[in-house]
Amino acid sequence: MRVMKVIGWPLEVGGHIMSSYSLTKEMQHNGIEYILISPNGQFAYMFKGKAYKHVISKSLLKRIPFNLMLLPTLIKSANKYKVQLIHAMDFKSLYPCYLASSYLKIPLVFTVAGGRVPYRPIPKSCVVIVFSKELNNGMEIKYPELLKPIQLIKERIDTQLFTSAYPKNCHPGLPFKLIIAMRMEESKRPWLEYAMKEIENLSKEEIDFEFILAGDGPIKDELKRKASDINKLTHKNYFRFLGAVSDPKKMAEIYQTSDVVIGHGRGVLEGMACKKPAVVLGPGKGATLVEGKTVEKICEYNFSGRHILRYPETIKPLSKILLELHNDVTLRDQLSVFSRSYIEKEYDLETGAKKIVNIYAENRQNSKCDKTSFAIFWFLKAMLVRIFTSKWPLNS
């Protein structure tokens, strides 16, 4: 089957792009040929050989409705490569894909990868895939008009790439290594600032550790200044900044040589796949150790940290969790086994890819596309919703 996958964001390092890449790679083993349409980015080279063709489009970088300039590219590429299904990977790509789908009479699948439950019109004829229970449950309430049930597919971690290379977490004679992989941009500030504050608290304990930060972005220099202040205060060098790591193999090696993975989202899942104890940060406050009694609460909210708003009993200061893990080697060993086992059972990429292939096959056979006139009318009505409410972000 030949599928046109459309990603609205540049192919840069991040959970959404990594999930798209992993699923693209795995689904080719299941007989899927992809035509990838997206803005360019430093991660684009990883898709080479994973997509039948990569068509670069800057139109997706424009705001609605100007991103509809993508329509000629979608239609031309679909006809040229005889596309049988369109898969919009985010809201930035949904509306051009919907109009192209109705014009070409090709079924449309749409993925809402993460974040809070959205409030943006979704065509009722398309099939919706979500990655978390939070989205599944919330969207079933907010979008009762959808003709087909929302599909929950959370399995998206490559357990062959992200795997354990070391039999134990502790490395005698080396510092206790802590890793956080996160884009250093304004939207991530609450998590990063809280982590830095708690690392400062941990520095007051009599332990030898190293805090490794993988990522890049506009607030990186600010974080470096904060790290320098802590180092001067303690007369030690606790911090190591790696910058952006665009190679998944390199990222796996970094996880493998660490003792504990900290953060939220896909980075925590990848670290757990590498057989590491994990700590999920809340948005600006508190942290939760990933273990048997907390993992389902964390999973419900896609490892985003939003679980702490509903389950405050899971919250502990990050510094206290890390000190406990440092002092208890047996606990670290137990959690390392738990982490790997949980990812293999709940997040293995092969399972998720097979589920999506089945969704493709079913919708090729049974999906009915909206008429072009109806799709245009629906889109204009959706634009009125955007104009007269404040519930659509301007850059969506």
N, C-alpha and C positions, 0 to 999 in steps of 0.2 A: 504494500500500500504506500502511496506517495502522499505525504502530509506537508502542508505549508505551516511552519511554526513561526509566529510573529512575536518578537520580544520588544517591548516599547522602550526599554532602558538601554543605555550603552553597555557593551559587554565588558564591564569592569568587575573587579573582585567584589563579591557580596553573596549572601545566601541565595537570593532569587536567581542569580546567574549561575551559581554553582549547581543548584538543583536542576535548572534547565539543561545545563551541560551534561550532568550525570545521567539524567533520564534520556537525553538525546543519544548518548553513547550506548546505553544499555538497550534501548528500544530498537536500535539497528540490528541487534542480535535476534530480534523478533520479527524481522522482515519489513521494518519500516524505513522508507527512504524520506529524508527531510530536505525541504527547501527552507532555509532559514532566512528570515528578513528581520533586520534590526539595525540600530545605529552601530557604528564601529566602536572599538574600545580595545584596551591593552590585553584583554582576555580573549579577543577574537581568534587568535592563532590556535587556541585549544579546540576550537570547533572545526578546524580544518580536518577533513577526513571523517568528521562525525556528521556532517550535513552533505546532502547531495549537491547543494549549491548554496552559497551564502551571498545574499543580495543586501548590500549596505544601503540604508536609507536614512537621510537626515530629517525627513518629514516627521518621523515619530518623535523627534525632539521638540516639535512645536506644540503649542497649547491647542486644546479643542476650541473651535472646529478646524483650525488650520492644519492639524495633522491629517485631515481628510485628503490632503495632497498626496498621501500615500496610495490612494485608491488606484490610480493608473498602474502603479508598480505592482500592486497585488493582483490586479486583473491580468496584466501582461504576463507576470511570472506564473500564475496559475494555469493560464492557457499554454504557455511555452513548455512547462514541465508536466502538464496533464495531472494537475493536483486533484486528489480525490477527497480531501478533507482539510479544513482550516482550523488551526489551534492558536487562539489568542492567549498569550501567557500572562497578561495583566490588563488593567483598565486602560492604560495608555494606548494599547493596540486593539481593544475590543470593538470600538465603534467603526473604524475603517474596515475591520474584518467582518463585522456584521453586514455592512452594506455590500461588501464584495461577495460575501456568502449568498446573499439574496439575489444579487445580479447573476452570479455564476451557477446558482442552484447547487451549491456544495455545502455539506453539513458543517456546522460550527461547534467547536468545543472551546470552553473558556476556563482558565485557571485563576483562582484567587489564592495566591500562594501564602499570604500571611497578613499580619496586622489585625487591627480590630475589625469588628463586623462593619462592612461598608454601608453607606447609604448613597448609592448611585444607580440609576436605572439599568437593569439587565434585561436584554431581550428574552422573552419567556420561551422562545423556541430553541435557545442554545442549551447545551449540556454544560453544567458547571461542576468543576473539580475544585475541592478545597484540600488544604494540607493539615487542618487542625479541627478538633472537636468544637473549639470555641466558634470557629467560622461555620461549621456544619450546623450546630444547634441554633446559633444566632440568625443565620441566613434563612433557615427553614421558616423562621417566624417573620422575618422582614420581607421575604420574597415568596409569598404563598402562590403567586401567579405562575411560577415556573412549571412548565409542562412535565418535566422529568425530575426525579429525585436528585438532590445534590449528592455528588459522589465524594466520599472522604477517602483520600489516598495520601497517607503520611509517609509511606516507605520511599525514601529517596537518598539513602546513604550507601555509598559504594564500600561494602565491607571487605572487598578484595584489595582496594587501594588503602583505605583507612583501617589498618590492622595493627596488631601488636608486633613490635620487633624486639622487644626486651621482655624477659620472663618476670621481672619484678619492677615495681615503681621506684624503689629507693636505690640510689646510686652511691655507695660508700665513698666518703671523702669528697663528695661534690655538694654544692649548696642545694637546698630544697627548692626545686624549680617550679615556678607558677607561670602559666601562660594564659594570656587573654588575646583573642583575635577579634578585632572589631574595627570598622571604619571610623577614623577620627574626624567625624563631621559633627555639625551642631546637633543633629537629631540624636546622636549617641552620647551627648554630653552628660546627661544624668547618670548613666551607667558608669562612664569612665571617671567622672569626678568622684562618685561614691567609692569606686575601686581604689583610686589614689588615696583618698582619705583613710580607708581601712588599711591599706598597705603602710601608711604612715603610722597607724596604731600598732600594726604588727612589728614594725621596726623597733618598737620599744621593748620587745621581748628579746630574750637572750638566745636567738636562733640565727643560723646562717641560711639566708634564702636569696633567691634572685627572681625578680618580677619581670617577665618578658612580655613586651607588647608588640604584636604583629598588626600592622595597619598603617594607613596614611590618611591625610586629610587636613583641612584648614585649622583644626585646633591642636595639631601635633606639636607645634612649637610651644604652645601654652602648656601642654602636658609635660614637655621636656623641661621647661622652666620649673614647674612644680616638683618634678623628680629631682632636679638639681638642688632645690632648696632642702628637700628631705635628706639627700645625700650629705649636704654640708652640715646639717643639723646633727646627723648621726655619725659623721666621719666615716661613712661606708658607702659602697656603690651597689645599691640594690636593684637598679633598673637597667634594662637593655631594650632599646628600640630597634626593631628589625625592619621597619618600613612595610610597604605592601608586599605581600607574597602572592604572586599570580599563578605559580605552579602548584597544582594540588599535591604532586608527589613531594615537593619541598615542604608543604604545609603538614603533610602526614609525618614527615621526619621530625619536624619541630614538636608536634604532639607526642611522638614516640619517645623523645628525649626529655620530656617534662614529667613532673610528678603529679600535678593537679591542673585541671583545665577549668578556667573561670570565664563567665560571660553569659551570653544568651543566644538563642536561635541555633542556626545550623552549626556554628563553631563548636558549641557544647556537644552536639550529637556526633560530630566528627571525632572530637577528643575521646568521647566515650567508646566509639568504635575502635580507637587505638588502645583500649583497655586502661583508661585513666579514670580515677575518681573525678567527679565534676561538681561544680558549684554554680547555680544559676543566680544571677543578680536581678533584683527587682529594679524598676525604673526610678533610680535615685535614692533608694533606701532598702536596706535589708538584703539578705541572701538566703538561699536554701540549698542544703546538701542534697544531691540526687541519690536517693536510696529507696529501698522497697516501700517505705511508708509515705514517701513524698512524690514518687515519680509519676504516678497517674494524675495527680493534681497539677504537676508541672507540665505534663504532656498535653493535658486538656487545653492549655493556653499556648501550645506550640513552642514550649521552652523559651517564651518571650520574657518571662518574669512577671507577667500580669497576674499570675496565679496568686501573688501575695495580697492582692486587693480582695480576693474572695477567701483565701485561706491564710489569714495573718498568723495562725498558730505555727506555720512552717518557717517563720522568719527568725533568723539569728544574725548577729553582726558577722560580717565576712571575716574579720580578723580572728574572731573566736573559733569559727569553723576551720580556718586554715591552721591555727595553732593546735587544735585537736588532731587534725590530720597529720601534722608534722610529728606530734608526740606519739601517735598510735600507728605503728607500722602494720600491725595485724588488721586494723580497720581499713587502711589503704589497700592492702592486698585483697580483702573481702570485697571492697567497693570496685576494684579494678575488674574482678571476675564478674560482678553484677553488671557493670557498665557494658562490657562486651556482650554478655548474654542478652541483655535487654535490647540492644541495637540489632543484634542478629534476629531476634524474635519479632520486633515491632517496626524496624525501620530499614530492613534490607532492600536495597535498590531493585533487585531482580523481581521481587514480589510486586512492587509498585509499577514497574514497567509492564509486567504482564497484565495488571489490572487496566492500565491505560490502553494497551493494545486491544483488550476486549471491549472497552468503551468505544474506541475507533470503529471496530468491526460492527458492533451493534448499531451505531449511528449511521454508518454507511448504508446499512440495509433498511433501517426503520425511520430515519430522520426526514422530516418534511421542512423545506426551507420557506421562509416568508416571501411573499411576492415583493418585488422591488419597490412598487408604489407604497405598499404597507410599511416596508422598512424605512423609506424616506420619511413618511409621515411619523413613524415612531421616533425616529431620530430627532426630528424637529420638535416633537413634544418633549423629548428628553432634554433638549437644549433649553426649553422654556423652564423646566424644573431647575436647571442650573442658573438661569438668569434671575428667577424670582425666589430662590432660596439660597442660603449660605452653606448648604451641606455638601457641595462639591468643591474640593480644593481648586484654586485657579490653575494650578500646574498639572491637573489630572489629565 
